[in-house]
Amino acid sequence: MAFLKKYAFQIALVCLILLMGGYLLYMYVLKPEAPLTVKQAAPSFSLTDIDGNEVSLESTNGKNRIVYFYFASCPDVCPPTTYLLGEVQDILREKGELGEKVELISITFDPETDTPEVIRDFAERTGAEFDSWKFLRAQDKEESIELAREFGVAVIYDEQNKTFYHSNIISLVDEDGNIREWINGSPNLEAGDPELTAEDIYKQLKKLY
């Protein structure tokens, strides 16, 4: 009893440290990641890949998908974001999940300019593996713009300058065809947003399976 009285403060301090350590261990190591909720059903589409094959949302169900809208002549965000997705592809390949659990889908805003040859050249610069990364084209830019907007991507076509202005959104679609997350591919670094990395995207993707 005398021992407890003499060292009561030290014992309480040790207990507090152990409790705090246990809390931090649970919060940052053991606590399971919260699942991503369904944002909306992904819009149905039927497009063609660069080999002329038809690809639909339904034909890719059963796998989780990373969906990104771009155009090959984009002067700013599309090339580096596509390169970033190439790094995600590399992570998925190393983990044995590329093509098995996850596919990547890139859809051009500009199918009239982005011919299969132009897209292939653009894609190969990222090291894309075409069996697990589908580069798709609609019939015209109007169809592409409408589909992008249905996916939650803001986009307008500037007729005078013949270019597209768009939000740089990466959509994560689960195996059942639901959009579960929108990732901003262009965080505002000047405002203090952290730089987006391939590991960040992969961690979010892993919450789907």
ABEGO torsion letter per residue (X at the ends): XAAAAAAAAAAAAAAAAAAAAAAAAAAAAABBBBBBBBABBBBBBBBBBAAGBBBBAAAABGBBBBBBBBBAABABAAAAAAAAAAAAAAAAAAAGABGAABBBBBBBABAAABBAAAAAAAAAAAGBBAAABBBBBBABAAAAAAAAAAAGBBBBBBAAAGBBBBBBBBBBBBAAGBBABBBBABBBAAAGBBBBBAAAAAAAAAAAX
